[in-house]
Amino acid sequence: MKRRGSRISASPVLVGAITAVIAVVSIFFSYNANKGLPFVPTYEVKVELPSAASLVSGNEVRVAGVRVGIVSEVKAKQLDDGRSIAVATMNLDKSVEPIPDDSTVLVRQRSAMGLKYLLLTPGKSSEGLPPGGVLPESQAEEPVDMDQWFNMFQEPVRKAIQTNLAEYGGAFAARGADINEIISQLPPLFRLAEPVTRNLSSKETDLRGFVRGLSQAAAEVAPVADIQADMFVQLDTTFIALAEVARPYIQDSITEGVQAELAAIRNGPRIRPFLFASADFMKALLPGARALAYSAPIVSDSFDLGIPVLRSSPQLYDELGPTARSLRRFGEDTQVNDGLNTLISTQEILRPLLRQVTPAQNVCNYLALLLRNVASSTSPNDAEGHWVRAISVLPQVGPNSEAGPSAAPANGGGLGAVDVNFLHSNPYPNTAAPGETRECEPGNAPTFNFTAQQIGNYPGDQGVLTNLQSDKQLNWVAK
């Protein structure tokens, strides 16, 4: 007997197992469909949103209405300033990699049931956002949900809207032919309105500022609304009185006003450059006008003083001719030029010396003190005579004393206290000159121990204060 070949369909257990595996795989793919197909490479970037607006994981990412990826994760993040934002992770198709780094995003509503998607608008930058990059919050627009839009109307407003719809519906009933005629006249109106709307939308027009100004003006006049209503009542009385003279004067003003308006429209483009130039001129003139407000009294006084001077100018002009000729001869004289050259050379020679000597007066005030002392050497006196005295100063006796020949500078020695002497010499004291310590040592010698030898500058800073110095001298620094 020939054995029949085995088939898969002959084994119910194997068929059932394969069916179960297919069902599990199908369920797995269906469950993860919103998160993208597995094993498919993606381009992952993140975006900071001011509000997630109910955006959840699995929502689509679209570019121009075309699905290019999904939102794989949405997390909250707290900034350093205390605000909280949402950070959404997008898994995009490789076909859009990389997106420009100036791209913008917006959470949009996909259905009336609250389903959302993330709208990605690519920018124009040549720099692409690398994988893992982040679009900052500044490039995410704030979404407005439908419930937020409806909640801006309070109950009285909603009732007023219903009343308006009912009244407008009655007004438009049986007006189909009139509405058709209006629509047929709209294209010419739109052609004329296009430049007007372009001007209104221009930043130079500042329509937003105009509306804000109107709002502020309305808020200011709100407390006087009753007074304004009474004003309109009084205007009615005024217009009744004007009705008697409405013809021909007021009527002619209205008729001619049309021609005046047309002339203004026709000449406005020609006048506009002049007005712009005038505005620029006034802006440039403003600083001068402000300065003129302060200088006008000085200018006025100069005119008062200048008129007598100008009247005496002819006599001065007569004398200027000979003076100019004398100056010319003086300038052409070679001896004058030689003298000036010699003076310049002398100045160059004296400059290093003066540079070192000048601080002695400009800071330490030594020259002024010397002249003061010389001037007062014979004037102060008493019954005994003038204050100038001649005193013989005898050097101390001891080894290497200045009283006789010495082998070395005196530095102590001797048998008794009277024989001990020390040399104190400062031949080049500091006078705040360039390259020196900024101090005035002559006249400011410190009271140090006289039992030690001191040759050269005194230790420490003796300061610059001497006598009769001004603030400029105390702050003057040699350069």
C-alpha positions in Angstrom: 0.0 0.0 0.0 1.5 3.4 -1.0 2.0 5.9 1.9 0.2 9.3 1.4 2.5 12.4 1.6 2.1 14.6 4.7 0.8 18.1 4.3 0.7 21.1 6.7 -3.1 21.4 6.3 -3.4 17.8 7.5 -2.1 18.9 11.0 -4.8 21.0 12.8 -2.3 21.8 15.6 0.3 23.2 13.3 -2.3 25.3 11.4 -3.7 26.6 14.6 -0.2 27.6 15.9 0.6 29.4 12.6 -2.8 31.2 12.8 -2.1 32.3 16.4 1.4 33.6 15.5 0.0 35.6 12.6 -2.8 37.0 14.9 -0.2 38.0 17.6 2.1 39.7 15.0 -0.9 41.5 13.5 -2.0 42.7 16.9 1.5 43.8 17.7 1.8 45.8 14.5 -1.7 47.3 15.0 -0.9 48.3 18.6 2.4 50.0 17.6 1.2 51.5 14.4 0.8 54.9 16.0 4.5 54.7 17.2 5.8 53.9 13.7 6.8 50.6 12.1 9.5 48.6 13.9 13.0 48.2 12.4 12.5 51.4 10.3 15.2 54.0 10.8 14.0 57.4 11.9 15.3 61.0 12.3 14.8 62.0 15.9 14.6 65.6 17.1 13.0 67.4 20.0 11.0 70.6 20.2 10.2 72.8 23.2 6.5 73.9 23.3 5.0 76.6 25.6 2.0 74.3 26.0 1.5 70.7 24.8 -2.2 71.5 24.3 -3.3 67.9 24.9 -0.6 66.5 22.5 0.2 62.9 23.3 2.5 60.2 22.2 1.5 58.7 18.9 0.1 61.9 17.4 1.3 62.7 13.8 3.9 65.2 12.7 2.9 66.8 9.4 4.6 69.1 6.9 2.1 70.9 4.5 -0.5 68.4 5.5 1.7 65.4 4.7 2.5 62.9 7.5 6.3 62.8 7.9 6.6 61.3 11.4 5.0 60.8 14.8 5.4 62.2 18.3 7.0 59.4 20.3 7.1 61.2 23.7 5.9 64.3 25.5 7.4 65.4 28.8 7.1 68.4 31.1 10.2 70.5 31.8 10.7 73.3 34.4 12.9 76.2 33.4 15.3 78.2 35.6 12.8 81.1 35.8 10.1 78.8 37.3 8.0 78.4 34.1 7.0 75.0 32.9 7.1 74.0 29.2 6.6 70.8 27.3 9.3 68.9 25.4 8.1 66.7 22.5 10.2 64.1 20.8 9.6 63.7 17.1 10.5 60.6 15.1 10.6 61.8 11.5 11.1 60.0 8.2 14.6 59.9 6.9 13.3 61.6 3.7 13.1 65.0 5.6 16.5 64.8 7.3 17.8 67.3 8.1 15.2 70.0 8.8 16.4 73.6 8.8 17.4 74.8 12.3 15.0 77.8 12.0 11.9 75.6 11.4 8.8 76.4 13.4 6.1 74.1 15.0 2.5 74.5 16.0 0.0 72.2 17.7 -3.0 72.0 15.5 -6.4 70.4 16.0 -7.1 67.4 13.8 -10.8 66.7 14.6 -13.6 68.1 16.7 -13.0 65.3 19.2 -9.8 66.8 20.4 -7.3 64.8 18.3 -4.1 66.9 17.7 -1.2 66.8 15.4 2.1 68.7 15.3 2.5 71.0 12.3 6.1 71.4 11.2 7.0 74.4 9.0 10.5 74.1 7.5 12.6 77.3 7.6 14.9 78.8 5.1 18.2 78.3 6.9 21.0 76.5 5.2 22.0 74.9 8.5 20.3 71.6 9.3 19.3 70.4 12.7 21.4 67.3 13.7 19.8 64.1 15.1 18.9 64.7 18.7 18.9 68.5 18.2 16.3 70.7 19.9 14.1 73.4 18.4 13.9 76.2 21.1 10.6 77.5 22.5 11.0 80.7 20.6 10.3 78.8 17.4 7.0 77.3 18.7 3.8 79.2 18.3 1.2 79.3 21.0 -1.9 77.2 20.0 -5.5 78.4 20.6 -8.0 75.6 21.1 -11.6 75.8 20.1 -12.9 75.8 23.7 -10.6 78.7 24.5 -11.9 80.6 21.5 -15.5 80.0 22.6 -14.8 80.8 26.3 -13.8 84.4 25.4 -17.5 85.2 24.9 -19.4 85.6 28.1 -23.1 84.8 28.4 -24.4 88.4 27.6 -22.1 88.4 24.5 -23.4 85.0 23.4 -27.0 86.2 23.7 -26.2 89.4 21.8 -24.6 87.3 19.0 -27.8 85.2 18.8 -29.8 88.4 18.5 -27.6 89.7 15.8 -27.8 86.5 13.8 -31.6 86.6 14.1 -31.8 90.2 13.0 -29.3 89.9 10.2 -31.1 86.8 9.0 -34.4 88.8 8.8 -32.5 91.7 7.1 -31.1 89.4 4.4 -34.3 87.5 3.7 -35.6 88.0 0.2 -32.6 90.1 -0.7 -30.9 87.6 -3.0 -30.9 89.8 -6.0 -29.5 92.8 -4.1 -26.8 90.6 -2.6 -25.9 89.3 -6.1 -25.5 92.9 -7.3 -23.3 93.7 -4.3 -21.1 90.8 -5.0 -20.8 91.8 -8.7 -19.6 95.2 -7.5 -17.0 93.8 -5.1 -14.1 93.2 -7.5 -13.7 96.9 -8.4 -13.9 97.7 -4.7 -11.3 95.1 -3.8 -8.9 96.5 -6.5 -9.2 99.9 -4.9 -9.1 98.6 -1.4 -5.9 96.6 -2.0 -3.4 99.5 -1.8 -5.4 100.9 1.1 -5.1 97.6 3.0 -1.4 97.4 2.1 -0.8 100.8 3.6 -2.8 99.8 6.7 -0.8 96.6 7.2 2.6 98.4 6.8 4.8 98.7 9.8 5.2 102.3 9.1 1.5 102.9 9.4 1.5 101.4 13.0 -2.2 100.4 12.8 -1.8 98.5 16.0 -0.6 101.6 17.8 -3.5 103.6 16.3 -6.0 101.1 17.6 -4.3 101.1 21.0 -4.4 104.8 21.1 -8.2 104.8 20.3 -8.7 102.3 23.1 -6.9 104.5 25.5 -8.8 107.5 24.3 -12.1 105.6 24.7 -11.1 104.6 28.2 -10.4 108.3 29.0 -13.7 109.6 27.7 -15.8 106.7 29.3 -16.3 108.6 32.6 -17.8 111.6 30.6 -20.1 109.6 28.5 -23.2 111.3 29.9 -21.7 114.7 29.1 -21.0 113.6 25.5 -24.6 112.4 25.2 -25.8 115.8 26.3 -23.4 117.3 23.8 -25.1 115.4 20.9 -28.5 116.7 22.2 -27.1 120.3 22.1 -25.6 119.6 18.6 -29.1 118.8 17.4 -30.2 122.3 18.4 -27.1 123.7 16.7 -27.8 121.9 13.5 -31.4 123.1 13.5 -30.1 126.6 13.6 -27.6 125.9 10.9 -30.3 124.5 8.6 -31.3 128.1 7.8 -27.9 128.7 6.3 -27.4 125.3 4.9 -28.1 126.7 1.4 -26.0 127.8 -0.3 -23.0 128.1 2.0 -22.8 124.7 3.7 -24.1 123.0 0.6 -21.4 124.7 -1.5 -18.7 123.7 1.0 -19.8 120.0 0.8 -19.9 120.2 -3.0 -16.5 121.8 -3.3 -15.2 119.5 -0.6 -15.4 116.6 -3.2 -13.1 118.5 -5.6 -10.8 119.4 -2.8 -10.6 115.7 -1.7 -9.9 114.6 -5.3 -7.2 117.2 -5.6 -5.6 116.0 -2.3 -5.7 112.4 -3.6 -4.2 113.4 -6.9 -1.4 115.6 -5.3 -0.8 113.5 -2.3 1.8 111.2 -3.9 3.7 114.3 -5.1 3.5 115.9 -1.7 4.5 112.8 0.2 8.2 112.9 -0.7 8.3 116.5 0.3 6.7 115.7 3.6 9.2 112.8 4.2 12.1 115.1 3.4 10.6 117.8 5.7 10.3 115.2 8.5 13.9 114.1 8.0 15.0 117.8 8.0 13.1 118.5 11.2 14.7 115.5 12.9 18.1 116.7 11.8 17.3 120.2 12.9 16.0 119.2 16.4 19.4 119.0 18.1 20.3 122.4 16.6 17.0 123.9 17.8 17.5 122.6 21.3 21.1 124.0 21.3 19.7 127.3 20.0 17.4 127.6 22.9 20.4 127.7 25.3 22.7 129.8 23.0 20.1 132.4 21.9 20.8 134.7 24.9 24.6 134.4 24.1 23.9 135.2 20.4 21.8 138.1 21.4 24.5 139.5 23.6 27.1 139.0 20.9 25.0 141.1 18.5 24.8 143.8 21.2 28.5 143.8 21.7 29.3 143.2 18.0 27.5 146.2 16.6 29.9 148.8 18.2 32.8 146.6 17.3 31.8 146.4 13.7 31.3 150.2 13.6 34.9 150.6 14.7 36.2 147.9 12.4 37.0 150.3 9.5 39.7 152.0 11.6 41.0 148.5 12.5 41.1 147.5 8.9 43.2 150.6 8.0 45.8 149.5 10.6 45.7 145.8 9.6 47.4 146.5 6.2 50.6 148.0 7.6 50.6 145.4 10.3 50.2 142.5 7.9 53.1 143.9 5.7 55.3 144.1 8.8 54.4 140.6 9.8 55.2 139.4 6.2 58.6 141.1 6.3 59.2 139.6 9.7 58.3 136.1 8.5 60.5 136.4 5.4 63.6 137.5 7.5 66.1 134.7 7.5 67.4 135.8 11.0 63.9 135.3 12.4 63.8 131.7 11.0 67.3 131.0 12.3 66.2 132.3 15.7 63.1 130.1 15.7 65.2 127.1 14.7 67.7 127.9 17.5 64.7 128.2 19.9 63.4 124.8 18.8 66.8 123.2 19.3 67.1 124.8 22.8 63.7 123.4 23.6 64.7 119.9 22.5 67.9 120.2 24.7 66.0 121.5 27.7 63.1 119.0 27.4 64.8 116.0 29.2 66.1 118.4 32.0 62.7 120.0 32.4 61.0 116.6 32.4 63.0 115.7 35.4 62.9 119.0 37.2 59.3 120.0 36.5 57.8 117.6 39.2 59.8 119.3 41.9 57.6 122.3 41.5 54.4 120.8 39.9 54.2 118.2 42.8 56.5 119.1 45.7 56.2 123.0 45.3 60.0 123.4 46.1 60.5 126.4 43.8 57.6 128.4 45.4 58.8 127.5 48.9 62.4 128.6 48.0 61.2 131.9 46.6 58.9 132.5 49.6 61.8 131.8 52.1 64.2 134.1 50.1 61.6 136.9 50.0 60.9 136.6 53.7 64.5 136.1 54.8 64.9 139.8 55.7 61.4 140.8 56.5 60.4 138.9 59.7 62.3 140.2 62.7 62.1 140.9 66.4 63.9 143.2 68.9 67.0 141.1 68.5 67.2 141.6 64.7 66.3 139.7 61.6 65.4 136.0 61.7 68.2 135.0 59.5 71.0 133.4 61.6 74.3 131.8 60.7 75.0 128.8 62.9 78.2 126.7 62.7 77.4 123.0 62.7 80.3 121.0 64.0 80.5 117.3 62.9 80.7 114.7 65.6 84.1 113.4 66.6 84.9 109.7 66.0 86.2 107.3 63.4 85.8 108.4 59.8 84.1 111.6 61.1 83.5 114.4 58.6 85.7 116.6 60.7 88.8 115.2 59.0 90.0 112.7 56.5 88.1 109.4 56.5 88.8 105.9 55.1 85.2 104.9 54.8 81.7 106.3 55.4 81.1 106.8 59.2 79.3 103.8 60.6 79.7 104.0 64.4 82.8 103.2 66.3 84.6 105.2 69.0 85.0 104.8 72.7 82.3 106.9 74.2 78.7 107.9 73.3 79.9 111.3 72.0 82.4 109.6 69.7 79.8 107.5 67.9 78.7 108.9 64.6 76.9 107.6 61.5 76.8 109.1 58.1 73.3 110.2 56.8 73.4 111.3 53.2 70.7 111.4 50.5 72.4 113.1 47.5 69.7 112.3 45.0 66.3 112.4 46.8 63.1 111.5 45.1 61.1 114.5 43.8 58.3 112.7 42.0 60.2 112.8 38.7 59.7 110.2 35.9 61.2 106.9 36.9 61.3 107.8 40.6 59.0 106.9 43.5 56.3 109.5 43.6 57.3 111.2 46.9 58.9 114.4 48.1 61.8 113.4 50.2 63.5 116.8 50.8 61.8 118.4 53.7 60.0 115.1 54.6 63.0 113.2 56.1 61.7 110.6 58.5 62.6 110.5 62.2 64.6 107.3 62.1 67.1 105.9 64.6 70.3 108.0 64.4 72.3 105.0 65.6 72.5 103.5 62.1 74.1 104.5 58.8 71.7 105.8 56.1 73.0 106.5 52.6 70.5 107.1 49.7 66.8 107.3 49.7 64.9 106.9 52.9 63.0 103.7 53.5 59.3 103.8 53.0 57.0 106.3 51.2 57.5 109.9 52.6 54.4 111.1 50.6 54.1 114.2 48.5 52.7 116.7 51.0 55.1 119.7 51.7 53.5 123.1 52.1 51.2 125.5 50.3 50.3 122.9 47.6 47.1 123.0 45.5 44.8 120.0 44.7 46.2 119.9 41.1 49.8 119.7 42.5 48.8 116.8 44.8 47.2 114.9 41.9 49.7 115.8 39.2 51.6 112.7 37.8 54.7 113.0 35.6 54.5 111.4 32.2 
